[in-house]
Amino acid sequence: MPDILIKNTRIYYNDSLQPAEIIIERGKITKIGRDLRVSSSDMIIDAEGALTLPAGIDVHVHFREPGMTAKENWYTGSCAAAAGGITTVIDQPNTIPPTTDRRSFEQKLKLARKKSIIDFGINGGVMAGNIDKLDELWKLGVTAFGEIFMAESTGGLNVNEETFEEALAEIKRLGAIATIHAEDEKLHLELEELFKGYFSPDYHSKVRPNECEAAAVQRALELISRLKVRSHFCHISTLEAIGMIRKEKYLATKEKRKPLFTCEVTPHHLFLSMRDWERLRSFGKMNPPLRGSHSIKALVNGMNDGTIDMIASDHAPHLESEKDADIRFAPSGVPGVETLMPLMIAAVRKNILPLKQMIKLTSWNPAKVFGLDSQAKGRLEVGFDADLIIVNPRNLQPIKAEMLHSKAGWTPFDGMDGVFPQYTLSRGEIIWIEESIEAGSGRGKFLEGNGKRSEEGFEETD
């Protein structure tokens, strides 16, 4: 691996953009300064005034392997991530088989190690009948547990209230994190019956309205508070849920205690709305569904004021042939790992949020919440892995399906502005330059969760 000097760049440092040079040695950032000197044998990247930023960490992807490789696999999914400036992902458990015991975990890990070009964590699944398996999954190295489905979604891992509470209690005992998909299944089923004669494209938003998410978030918050379990809400999408989360975080701050939970929002809930149903039709179907303008405004405000902790793609690819169906029967989910960073950098360019907040949401906070910062992830600082992107925010370009790398072959963001990286570096290796993947299958590293590292003598610190 060649040592690298990145020169003629700008970085975000001490709350401002500053000119800098960066030296990378043995995959780590070793020096940040100006007029740094390197040997003639080292590689020099002239950024020509572009920004160098921490690469993105996407804590919520569905790379579909094992079991659904027609939609995606670890190689294609990780290539899509790299091309979009993501160098670390956490894969969700609803594959075939689901990641719910030692055998299924080891099967997925073997495939990921063989194929992924980027670093990765793996979440453990929760379902009725596997609560006694959570301990072994934790010791095997899962990052967290979930997403725990409070309502039906792809993969059939939804749990009832009894199993949900039992799982949270066990996750608390292990000292792990529960990641929660909060939708109320009872209300959803009642509304499906009520709207069975409704055929407009926005059907899916009608049967999974804001109240579905609000009721589930409220119930989950009550359990989190009672059980004192560390938790993370996936893909929060509504005005009501943001209000509850903001209130609970405010109370925690007022009482000088750290909140027990964090939350994420997706680009599709930030940048798409119910107005897009006519254009997208079944291709806009995801869980939770597209929302109205008031919810989108609340999400943007929450992203800026710290209520929302991170951005995650919920990359959930399906083939065009699968999505091109009646809204009731089309599978839920949209691809998004490759467009997460381009959309967020474009949002900075358009003054939707400041650069510092974008960096927090896409790298600093994901690394801190899920224990990846202790594995040298998430920061452009000396001693951290050189997981970096070089990007020129002026290079706005329309997102087009044909330029993307997911097996899905389509994107709900077609035609929207994005800013794609010129370079993506993972642990000091260039894995993407302009329009070319530069890494081979299997270079990605498994990032062991705290349960396995504790078994090996790792001590977690505050």
C-alpha positions as CSV (number, residue, x, y, z in Angstrom):
1,M,0.0,0.0,0.0
2,P,1.6,3.3,-1.0
3,D,1.8,6.1,1.4
4,I,-0.1,9.1,0.2
5,L,0.1,12.9,0.4
6,I,-3.1,14.8,-0.4
7,K,-2.1,18.4,-1.3
8,N,-3.9,21.5,-2.3
9,T,-7.1,20.6,-0.4
10,R,-9.4,22.2,2.1
11,I,-10.6,20.4,5.3
12,Y,-13.2,21.3,8.0
13,Y,-11.0,22.0,11.1
14,N,-11.6,24.1,14.2
15,D,-15.1,25.1,13.0
16,S,-14.0,26.4,9.6
17,L,-12.7,25.4,6.2
18,Q,-9.0,25.6,6.0
19,P,-6.3,24.9,3.4
20,A,-4.3,21.8,4.4
21,E,-2.2,18.8,3.3
22,I,-2.8,15.3,4.7
23,I,-0.2,12.5,5.0
24,I,-1.5,8.9,5.1
25,E,0.8,6.1,6.2
26,R,-0.1,2.4,6.6
27,G,-3.8,3.3,6.1
28,K,-3.8,5.9,8.9
29,I,-3.9,9.7,8.9
30,T,-0.5,10.6,10.4
31,K,-0.1,14.3,9.7
32,I,-2.3,17.3,8.9
33,G,-0.7,20.6,8.1
34,R,0.7,22.8,5.4
35,D,3.8,22.3,3.2
36,L,4.3,18.8,4.3
37,R,7.2,16.8,2.8
38,V,7.1,13.2,1.6
39,S,9.6,11.0,-0.1
40,S,9.7,10.8,-3.9
41,S,8.3,7.2,-3.8
42,D,5.1,8.3,-2.2
43,M,1.8,8.9,-4.1
44,I,0.7,12.5,-4.4
45,I,-3.0,13.4,-4.9
46,D,-3.5,17.0,-6.0
47,A,-7.0,17.9,-4.9
48,E,-6.9,21.1,-6.9
49,G,-8.7,23.0,-4.2
50,A,-11.5,20.4,-3.6
51,L,-12.6,19.4,-0.1
52,T,-11.3,16.4,1.7
53,L,-14.0,15.1,4.1
54,P,-14.5,12.0,6.3
55,A,-16.1,9.3,4.2
56,G,-19.7,8.4,5.0
57,I,-20.8,5.7,7.4
58,D,-24.1,4.2,6.5
59,V,-25.5,2.3,9.5
60,H,-28.6,0.9,7.7
61,V,-28.2,-1.1,4.5
62,H,-29.8,-4.2,3.1
63,F,-27.2,-5.8,0.8
64,R,-29.6,-8.8,0.3
65,E,-27.0,-11.5,0.6
66,P,-27.5,-14.4,1.4
67,G,-30.7,-15.3,-0.3
68,M,-31.7,-12.4,-2.5
69,T,-28.7,-11.9,-4.7
70,A,-30.7,-11.1,-7.8
71,K,-31.5,-7.7,-6.1
72,E,-28.0,-7.0,-4.7
73,N,-24.9,-8.8,-3.2
74,W,-22.0,-7.8,-1.0
75,Y,-19.8,-6.9,-4.0
76,T,-22.3,-4.8,-6.0
77,G,-23.7,-3.1,-2.8
78,S,-20.2,-2.2,-1.6
79,C,-19.2,-0.9,-5.0
80,A,-22.3,1.3,-5.0
81,A,-21.3,2.5,-1.5
82,A,-17.7,3.3,-2.5
83,A,-18.8,5.2,-5.7
84,G,-21.0,7.4,-3.5
85,G,-18.4,8.1,-0.8
86,I,-19.4,5.5,1.8
87,T,-16.6,3.4,3.2
88,T,-18.4,1.7,6.2
89,V,-21.8,0.1,6.3
90,I,-23.9,-1.9,8.8
91,D,-26.0,-4.6,7.2
92,Q,-29.4,-5.5,8.5
93,P,-30.6,-9.0,9.4
94,N,-33.6,-9.6,7.1
95,T,-31.8,-11.8,4.5
96,I,-32.6,-15.4,3.6
97,P,-31.9,-17.0,6.1
98,P,-32.3,-14.1,8.5
99,T,-29.2,-13.4,10.7
100,T,-30.7,-14.8,13.9
101,D,-28.2,-17.4,15.1
102,R,-24.6,-18.5,14.9
103,R,-25.0,-20.5,11.6
104,S,-26.7,-17.7,9.7
105,F,-24.3,-15.1,11.1
106,E,-21.2,-17.0,10.1
107,Q,-22.7,-17.7,6.6
108,K,-23.3,-13.9,6.1
109,L,-19.9,-13.0,7.5
110,K,-18.1,-15.5,5.2
111,L,-19.8,-14.0,2.1
112,A,-19.2,-10.4,3.2
113,R,-15.5,-11.1,3.8
114,K,-15.2,-12.7,0.4
115,K,-16.9,-10.0,-1.6
116,S,-17.1,-6.6,0.2
117,I,-14.7,-3.9,-1.0
118,I,-15.5,-1.7,2.0
119,D,-15.5,-2.2,5.8
120,F,-18.7,-3.5,7.4
121,G,-20.6,-4.4,10.5
122,I,-23.5,-6.9,10.7
123,N,-26.6,-6.5,12.9
124,G,-28.2,-9.5,14.6
125,G,-31.9,-10.2,14.0
126,V,-34.7,-10.4,16.6
127,M,-37.7,-12.6,16.2
128,A,-40.0,-14.8,18.3
129,G,-38.1,-17.8,19.4
130,N,-34.5,-16.5,19.1
131,I,-34.2,-14.4,22.2
132,D,-31.9,-17.1,23.7
133,K,-29.6,-16.6,20.7
134,L,-28.9,-13.0,21.2
135,D,-26.1,-13.7,23.7
136,E,-24.2,-15.9,21.2
137,L,-24.7,-13.3,18.4
138,W,-23.4,-10.6,20.6
139,K,-20.3,-12.6,21.4
140,L,-19.8,-13.4,17.7
141,G,-19.5,-9.7,17.0
142,V,-22.8,-8.2,15.8
143,T,-22.8,-4.4,15.9
144,A,-26.3,-4.1,17.3
145,F,-29.7,-5.9,17.3
146,G,-32.3,-5.1,14.7
147,E,-33.8,-3.4,13.0
148,I,-36.5,-4.9,15.3
149,F,-39.7,-4.7,13.2
150,M,-42.7,-3.5,15.2
151,A,-44.7,-3.9,11.9
152,E,-44.5,-6.2,8.9
153,S,-41.8,-5.4,6.3
154,T,-39.5,-7.2,3.9
155,G,-38.3,-10.4,5.5
156,G,-41.1,-11.2,7.9
157,L,-39.1,-10.4,11.1
158,N,-41.9,-8.4,12.8
159,V,-42.4,-9.1,16.5
160,N,-45.4,-8.8,18.8
161,E,-45.4,-6.6,21.9
162,E,-44.4,-9.5,24.3
163,T,-41.4,-10.5,22.1
164,F,-40.4,-6.8,21.7
165,E,-40.3,-6.2,25.5
166,E,-38.5,-9.5,26.1
167,A,-35.9,-8.6,23.4
168,L,-35.3,-5.2,24.8
169,A,-34.7,-6.7,28.3
170,E,-32.2,-9.1,27.0
171,I,-30.4,-6.4,24.9
172,K,-30.2,-4.3,28.1
173,R,-28.6,-7.3,29.9
174,L,-26.0,-7.7,27.2
175,G,-25.1,-4.0,27.2
176,A,-26.0,-3.8,23.4
177,I,-28.1,-1.4,21.3
178,A,-31.6,-2.1,20.0
179,T,-32.4,-0.6,16.6
180,I,-36.1,-0.2,16.1
181,H,-38.4,0.0,13.1
182,A,-41.3,1.9,14.7
183,E,-44.7,1.3,13.0
184,D,-47.9,0.2,14.6
185,E,-49.0,-3.0,12.9
186,K,-52.5,-3.1,14.4
187,L,-53.4,0.3,13.0
188,H,-51.8,-0.5,9.7
189,L,-53.9,-3.7,9.3
190,E,-57.1,-1.8,10.2
191,L,-56.4,0.8,7.6
192,E,-55.6,-1.7,4.9
193,E,-59.1,-3.1,5.4
194,L,-60.6,0.4,5.4
195,F,-58.8,1.4,2.1
196,K,-59.2,-1.9,0.3
197,G,-61.2,-0.1,-2.4
198,Y,-58.8,2.8,-2.8
199,F,-56.6,2.7,-5.9
200,S,-54.7,6.0,-6.0
201,P,-50.8,5.9,-6.0
202,D,-50.7,7.3,-2.4
203,Y,-52.4,4.2,-1.1
204,H,-49.3,3.2,0.9
205,S,-49.1,6.5,2.7
206,K,-52.8,6.2,3.6
207,V,-52.5,2.7,5.2
208,R,-49.3,3.6,7.1
209,P,-50.1,7.2,8.2
210,N,-48.2,9.4,10.6
211,E,-50.2,8.0,13.5
212,C,-48.7,4.5,12.8
213,E,-45.2,5.8,13.5
214,A,-46.2,8.1,16.3
215,A,-48.0,5.3,18.2
216,A,-45.1,2.9,17.9
217,V,-42.4,5.5,18.8
218,Q,-44.5,6.4,21.9
219,R,-44.7,2.8,23.0
220,A,-41.0,2.2,22.4
221,L,-40.0,5.3,24.3
222,E,-42.0,4.1,27.3
223,L,-40.3,0.7,27.2
224,I,-36.8,2.3,26.7
225,S,-37.4,4.5,29.7
226,R,-38.6,1.7,31.9
227,L,-36.0,-0.9,30.9
228,K,-33.1,1.6,30.6
229,V,-32.0,0.0,27.3
230,R,-29.8,1.8,24.8
231,S,-31.8,2.1,21.6
232,H,-31.8,3.7,18.1
233,F,-34.8,4.6,16.0
234,C,-34.4,3.8,12.3
235,H,-35.8,6.0,9.5
236,I,-37.9,8.4,11.6
237,S,-40.2,10.2,9.1
238,T,-42.9,12.2,10.8
239,L,-43.6,15.5,12.5
240,E,-45.2,13.7,15.5
241,A,-42.2,11.4,16.1
242,I,-39.7,14.2,15.8
243,G,-41.7,16.1,18.4
244,M,-41.6,13.2,20.9
245,I,-37.9,12.6,20.4
246,R,-37.1,16.3,20.8
247,K,-39.1,16.5,24.0
248,E,-37.4,13.4,25.5
249,K,-34.0,14.7,24.6
250,Y,-34.8,18.1,26.1
251,L,-35.9,16.5,29.3
252,A,-32.7,14.4,29.5
253,T,-30.6,17.5,29.0
254,K,-32.5,19.4,31.6
255,E,-32.0,16.5,34.1
256,K,-28.3,16.4,33.1
257,R,-28.4,12.8,31.9
258,K,-27.5,11.3,28.5
259,P,-30.5,10.2,26.4
260,L,-30.9,6.5,26.1
261,F,-31.7,6.6,22.4
262,T,-30.6,8.1,19.1
263,C,-32.4,8.3,15.7
264,E,-31.7,8.4,12.0
265,V,-33.5,9.9,9.0
266,T,-33.2,8.8,5.4
267,P,-32.6,10.9,2.3
268,H,-35.8,9.6,0.7
269,H,-37.8,11.0,3.7
270,L,-35.9,14.3,3.5
271,F,-36.0,14.9,-0.2
272,L,-39.1,13.0,-1.5
273,S,-42.7,13.6,-0.4
274,M,-46.3,12.5,-1.1
275,R,-46.2,14.9,-4.1
276,D,-43.8,12.3,-5.7
277,W,-46.4,9.5,-5.6
278,E,-47.8,10.3,-9.1
279,R,-44.3,10.3,-10.6
280,L,-42.9,7.3,-8.7
281,R,-46.0,5.2,-8.2
282,S,-45.0,1.8,-6.8
283,F,-41.3,2.8,-7.2
284,G,-41.9,5.2,-4.3
285,K,-43.1,2.5,-1.9
286,M,-41.0,2.1,1.2
287,N,-41.6,1.5,4.9
288,P,-42.3,4.0,6.5
289,P,-43.9,5.6,3.4
290,L,-43.5,9.0,1.8
291,R,-44.8,11.9,4.0
292,G,-46.3,15.3,3.6
293,S,-44.5,18.7,3.5
294,H,-45.1,19.4,7.3
295,S,-43.2,16.3,8.2
296,I,-40.4,17.1,5.8
297,K,-40.0,20.5,7.3
298,A,-39.8,18.9,10.8
299,L,-37.1,16.5,9.6
300,V,-35.0,19.3,8.2
301,N,-35.4,21.3,11.4
302,G,-34.5,18.2,13.4
303,M,-31.5,17.5,11.3
304,N,-30.2,21.1,11.9
305,D,-31.0,21.4,15.7
306,G,-29.5,18.0,16.7
307,T,-32.7,16.1,17.3
308,I,-31.7,13.8,14.5
309,D,-28.4,12.1,15.1
310,M,-27.5,10.7,11.7
311,I,-28.4,10.1,8.1
312,A,-28.8,6.5,6.9
313,S,-29.9,5.3,3.5
314,D,-32.0,2.2,4.4
315,H,-30.7,1.0,1.1
316,A,-33.3,-1.7,0.2
317,P,-32.9,-2.6,-3.5
318,H,-35.5,-4.5,-5.6
319,L,-35.4,-5.0,-9.3
320,E,-37.5,-2.8,-11.6
321,S,-39.5,-5.9,-12.7
322,E,-40.4,-6.5,-9.0
323,K,-41.4,-2.9,-8.3
324,D,-43.4,-2.4,-11.5
325,A,-46.6,-3.9,-9.9
326,D,-49.8,-2.9,-8.2
327,I,-48.9,-0.7,-5.1
328,R,-50.5,-3.3,-2.8
329,F,-48.2,-6.1,-4.0
330,A,-44.9,-4.3,-5.0
331,P,-42.2,-4.9,-2.4
332,S,-41.3,-2.0,-0.1
333,G,-37.8,-0.4,-0.3
334,V,-35.7,1.8,-2.5
335,P,-31.9,1.8,-3.3
336,G,-30.0,4.7,-1.7
337,V,-26.4,3.9,-0.5
338,E,-24.7,5.4,-3.5
339,T,-26.8,8.6,-3.4
340,L,-26.7,9.4,0.3
341,M,-23.5,11.4,0.4
342,P,-24.1,13.1,-3.0
343,L,-27.6,14.3,-1.9
344,M,-26.3,15.5,1.5
345,I,-23.3,17.4,-0.1
346,A,-25.8,19.0,-2.5
347,A,-28.0,20.0,0.4
348,V,-25.0,21.8,1.9
349,R,-24.4,23.5,-1.4
350,K,-28.0,24.6,-1.3
351,N,-27.8,25.9,2.3
352,I,-30.2,23.3,3.6
353,L,-27.7,22.5,6.4
354,P,-24.2,23.6,7.2
355,L,-21.1,21.5,6.3
356,K,-20.3,20.8,10.0
357,Q,-23.7,19.4,10.6
358,M,-23.5,17.2,7.5
359,I,-20.2,15.8,8.7
360,K,-21.7,15.0,12.1
361,L,-24.7,13.3,10.6
362,T,-22.8,11.2,8.1
363,S,-19.6,10.2,9.9
364,W,-18.9,11.5,13.4
365,N,-22.2,10.5,15.0
366,P,-22.7,7.1,13.3
367,A,-19.2,6.2,14.4
368,K,-19.7,7.4,18.0
369,V,-23.1,5.8,18.5
370,F,-22.2,2.4,17.2
371,G,-18.7,2.1,18.7
372,L,-16.8,2.5,15.5
373,D,-14.9,5.5,16.7
374,S,-12.9,3.2,19.0
375,Q,-12.0,1.3,15.8
376,A,-10.5,4.5,14.3
377,K,-13.6,5.3,12.2
378,G,-15.5,8.6,11.5
379,R,-12.9,11.4,11.9
380,L,-10.5,13.3,9.7
381,E,-7.9,13.4,12.5
382,V,-4.4,12.0,13.2
383,G,-4.6,8.4,14.3
384,F,-7.8,7.6,12.5
385,D,-8.3,5.4,9.5
386,A,-7.8,7.3,6.2
387,D,-11.5,6.8,5.2
388,L,-11.8,9.9,3.1
389,I,-13.5,11.5,0.1
390,I,-12.3,14.3,-2.1
391,V,-15.2,16.2,-3.5
392,N,-15.8,19.5,-5.2
393,P,-19.2,20.9,-4.0
394,R,-19.5,23.0,-7.1
395,N,-19.8,19.9,-9.3
396,L,-23.6,19.5,-9.0
397,Q,-24.8,17.0,-11.5
398,P,-28.2,15.2,-12.1
399,I,-28.4,11.7,-10.6
400,K,-29.1,9.2,-13.3
401,A,-29.9,5.5,-12.9
402,E,-27.4,4.4,-15.5
403,M,-24.4,6.0,-13.6
404,L,-25.2,3.9,-10.4
405,H,-23.8,0.6,-9.4
406,S,-26.6,-1.2,-7.5
407,K,-28.1,-4.3,-9.1
408,A,-31.5,-2.5,-8.7
409,G,-30.9,-0.5,-11.9
410,W,-33.1,2.4,-10.9
411,T,-33.2,5.3,-8.3
412,P,-36.1,7.3,-6.9
413,F,-33.8,10.4,-7.1
414,D,-33.5,10.3,-10.9
415,G,-32.8,13.9,-12.1
416,M,-32.2,15.4,-8.7
417,D,-28.9,17.2,-8.0
418,G,-26.0,15.3,-6.4
419,V,-22.3,15.9,-5.8
420,F,-20.3,12.7,-6.3
421,P,-16.8,12.2,-4.9
422,Q,-13.8,12.4,-7.2
423,Y,-11.9,10.0,-4.9
424,T,-12.9,7.6,-2.2
425,L,-10.2,6.2,0.1
426,S,-10.7,3.4,2.5
427,R,-8.0,2.8,5.1
428,G,-5.6,4.7,2.8
429,E,-6.4,2.8,-0.3
430,I,-8.0,4.5,-3.3
431,I,-11.2,2.4,-4.0
432,W,-12.9,4.9,-6.3
433,I,-11.6,7.5,-8.8
434,E,-14.1,9.5,-10.8
435,E,-15.9,6.7,-12.8
436,S,-13.9,3.7,-11.8
437,I,-13.9,1.2,-9.0
438,E,-10.3,0.5,-8.0
439,A,-10.7,-2.2,-5.4
440,G,-11.1,-5.9,-5.5
441,S,-13.6,-8.2,-3.8
442,G,-12.8,-9.1,-0.2
443,R,-10.6,-6.1,0.8
444,G,-13.3,-5.0,3.2
445,K,-12.7,-5.5,6.9
446,F,-15.3,-6.9,9.4
447,L,-15.7,-4.4,12.3
448,E,-16.4,-6.5,15.3
449,G,-19.0,-5.3,17.7
450,N,-18.3,-4.6,21.4
451,G,-19.6,-8.0,22.5
452,K,-16.8,-9.9,20.7
453,R,-14.2,-7.3,21.5
454,S,-15.2,-7.4,25.2
455,E,-14.7,-11.2,25.1
456,E,-11.2,-10.5,23.8
457,G,-10.3,-8.0,26.5
458,F,-11.7,-4.8,25.0
459,E,-12.9,-2.4,27.7
460,E,-15.5,0.2,26.6
461,T,-14.8,3.7,27.8
462,D,-17.1,6.7,28.0
